[in-house]
Amino acid sequence: MNALGRRRLPFVWGIDFDCRHGFLTDCPADPHNGIRWHVRDCGNSNDQPKNTAAKPRMTVVSTPSADEYCRMFGIVMNGLRRGDSFLTNLTAGCQVDCDCSLEDIFRNANAPYRLLLDDDFVCFSPEPFVRIADGNIYTYPMKGTADATVENAESLLLGDYKELCEHHTIVDLMRNDLNSVASDVAVRRFRYVERIDTADGAILQTSSEISGRLPRGREFDFGDIILPLLPAGSITGAPKEATVRLIHKAETMPRGWYTGVFGYFDGQVMDTAVMIRCIQRGTDGLLYFHSGGGITVNSVCDEERDELIAKVYLTR
């Protein structure tokens, strides 16, 4: 990543949640290497228009049982009460069945960040991670979700104390993370609301914008800049190291590529995303849609499980 960045050579890269498996290709336009990608207005599948005749459909086959989720939730809550963590992102996989291929989902998804790895993993993420441009680094942590069809949904979301606590924690974590690689770090916009359309209706999510200045002469050393920030704070929690240990103790299914990070460098700008809203093939050959949410000491088990299930959707 450093070498290609210094030479201003375009490349696409990705790494999984545990930072154990990754890919990098310096032929990002090649659609025949098993990697299909789309980052905002760029990608290697623009010659294949979306199939508007038949939209992909997904059926939820099974979800974590109330008992299974309660056990995971209890482990996290004990960690929170001990002070191991202030906020923990707890996730699980729901088994799903699709009437199409993962490539069809990739081609039809309406999302700024999309990734397809063979027939094993597809991501259609709304969440940016970091953007590096003109010597600056930007991050946009996304935390807080609400059903947009509910009356006064935006006011209810912004006034939710638990969601506010989550957002403060993640913004503080990401600000500290950026301080490890940049100077003049500051929160430029705090907790603004974005609307996301899904196949099951619109949802609202809150985000913030944080930015800092990278060291002169090191602006393109992407490996040194980005990899120390992983895993992403918005899908782990704070403090990060102890929270990741708590996540591994509580969660029953490996995250794999889900909540990893991928990005594209076009020769000038590096744009990256957190891999949420994903379907991946498990070791049993079945498909799983992973989702989750932030847990604090104010969280209610049943409500968190409901939120996890509500996030299992395909974009319009």
N, C-alpha and C positions, 0 to 999 in steps of 0.2 A: 504493500500500500504506500509506504514511504517512497520507494523507488519510482513507482508509476506517477505518484503525485508530483514529485520533483521534476519529472520529465514532461509533465502536463499531458500524460497519455490517458485517455478515457478507459474506465474499467467499471465492472459491476462486481459486487462482493456481498457476502452474507455470512452470518455466524449464528449458531444456535444459542439457546438460553444459557447452557452450562459452559459455553465457550470451548467446546470440545470438538465440534465439527463445523466446517465452513467451506466456502467456495470463493474463488476469485477468477474472473476471466477478463483478459485484456482485449477480447474480441466481443464487446458487448452487443454489437449488431447481429451477431450470428445466432439465428434461431434454432440451430441444429445441434446444440450441445446439451440439450436436456433442461436448459434454463430459459424460461420465458419471463420477461420482466417489463414493468411499466412504472415509471416514476414521473408523476405529473404529466407533462406533455411529451415525454420521451419514452422509447421502448424499442423492443426488437420484434414486435408482432403487429405493427401498424398496417401491414399489408393484408391483415386478416380482419375484416370488419365484424362487428358483433352480429350474432345470429338473432335477429329481432323476431323471427317467426315463432320460435319456441324458447321461452325463458326457462332456465334451469329451476328445478324444484327440489327441495330438501325436506325430508321427513325425519323427525326426531324419534329414534327407536327406543332409547333408554337414557335416563338421566341418573346422576348419583342419588341413591336412596336417601331418605331423610336421616336414617341412622348413620350411613356412611359419611354424609356431609357433616352431621353433628359431631362425629368423632374427629374429623379434620378441624372443624371449627373450634372444638374444645382444646385441641393441642395449641392452636394459634392463640386462643384467648388466655390460656395459661402462660404462654410466653409473653403476651402483652402485660399481664398482671404482674409477672416477675420483673418486668422492665427490660426484657431482652429486645423488645421492639416497641415502637410507638404506633406503627402502621405496617400491616402485612397484607400483601396482595395474595389472596388464596384462590387457586384455580383448580379446575377439574375438567375432564373430558366427557362430553355427551355423545353416545353412539348415534350416528346419523346414516341415512340412506339417501342417495341422490339418483335422480332419473337421468343423469348425464355424466359425462366425464369431468374430471377436475379441470381439464383444459377448457371445456365449455363454461364452467364457472368463472375461470380466469378471464375469458374473452367477454363475458357478459356483465361482470361485476362493475359497478359504478363506484370506484374508489380511486383516490390519488396515487396510492401505492399498491401495486399488484405483483405477485411473484408466483411462479409455477416451477416446481422441481419434479421433472418427469411425471409419473402418475402417483406420486407419493405425498405431495404437499402443495396446497394452494393457499395464498394469502391475499386478502383484499382489505388493506388496512387504511383507516382514516387518520392514523396517528403519526405525525413526524417525530423523529428523534432529535438529531442535530442537523443543522445546515451550516456549511462553511463557505463563506464568500467574502471577497475583498478584505481578507485578513481578520474577519470577525467570525465568531461562532454563536449560533442561535439554537435554543431548544424550546420546545413547546409542550410541556407536560400536560396530559389530558387526564383529568380525574373528576368524576361526578357525572352521573347519567340520570335522565328522566324521560318519561313517556311524553312526547310532544303533544299528544292528543288530549292530555289531561288539562282541565281548565286552570289557567294561571300557572302553567307548567314552569315557565321561566322564573317567575317570582318564587315558586315553591322550591325550585332547585337552588336558587341563589340564597334563599333563606334557610336552607337545611343545615343545621348546626354540625351534624356528623359529616356531611359532604364538605362543609367549609373547613373543618379540622383536617380532613384528608388532603384537601387541596393545599392548605398552608404547609403541611408536612412535606408534600412532594415538591412544592416550589422551593422550600428551604433546602431539601436534599439536592435538587438539581442545581441550585445556585452554588452550593458547596462543591458539587462535582465539577462545575465549570471553573470554579476558582482554582482547581488543581491543575488546569491546563491553560488558563487565560487570566487576563487582568481586567480591571474596570468592569467587573461583572455586576449587572443590575437587573432588576425586574422591570421590564419596559411596559408590559400590560399585564394586569392581574385579573384573572378569573372572568374572562369573556365567554359568551355562550355561542356555540355553533350548532347548527341543525344538520342531522344526517338522515337521509331517506333510506329506509330498508324495505325489503319485500313485505314486511309485516307492519309497516307504518313508520312514521318519523320519530326520531329520538333527539333529545338535546344533550349536549355534553359541554362541560366547562374546561377551558384551557387557559394557560398563561404563556407569556413570552419573556424569556430571559436571554440576555446576550452578554458577550465579553470580547475583549481584544486579544488575538493570539500573538505570541512572541514573533517579532520581526525575523524573517528568514526561516521560520518553521511552519509557516501557514499551510504548507502542502504536505507536511509529515503526518499523513492521515492515520497511520498505524499508531504513532505515538500520541496523537490527539484523542482518537475515538476509543481505542481498545481499553484504556484505563477507566473509561466511563461506564463500562459494561459490568454486569447486566444493567439495563435501563432502570432508573429509579422508579418510574411510574408503574412498573410491573413487578417490583420487588417490595420496597418499603424502606423504612428508616429505623435505626441505622442499618445501612445496607448489608454489611458483612454478617452481622448476627441475624438479620431478618432472612437472608438467603439460607442460612443453616436451619432456621425455623421452618421455612418453606419446604426444604428437603425432608424434614422430619414429618411434616403434616400431610403433604400431597402424596397420593397413592399412584398417580400415573405420571411418568416422565413427561416434561413439557416438550422435549425435542426442539424442533424449529420454532414452535409457538413461543412468543415473547422474546425471540431473538431479534436481531437487527440486520437489515440489508440496506444497500445504498448504491448510488450511481454517481460517478465523477465524470463530467463532460469535458474536462480539460481546464475548466475555470471554477466551477461550483460543485461542491460535494453535497448531495441531498440524501438523507437517510430516513428510515422509518422503523418503528417498532412493529414487529410482526404479530399484531392482534387480528382478530376476525380471521381465523384459519381453520382449514380442514386438513387433517393429515392421516395417513394410513398407519395403523398400529402394527405391532409385531404379529398380531393375529390376523392381519390382512383386512380388518374392518376399518371403516372410516370414523373418525372422531372429530367433533367440533369442540375446541377448547375455549373456555371463557372463565371469567372470575371477577373479583372486585376487592376493593380495599377493606380490611377489617381493622376496626379500632375497638377500644374498650366500650364504646357506646353502641357497637353493632348488635343486631338481633339475628340469631341464627337463621330462622325461617325467612326473614327478609333478604338476607344475603344469598341464600339458596335460590330464592325467587329471582333475584337480580342475575345470578349466574345463568339460569335457564332462559331469562328474557333476552340475554345477549346472544343467543344462538339463532342467527338469522343470516340470510343472503341479502346483499344490497340490491337495490333496484337496477 
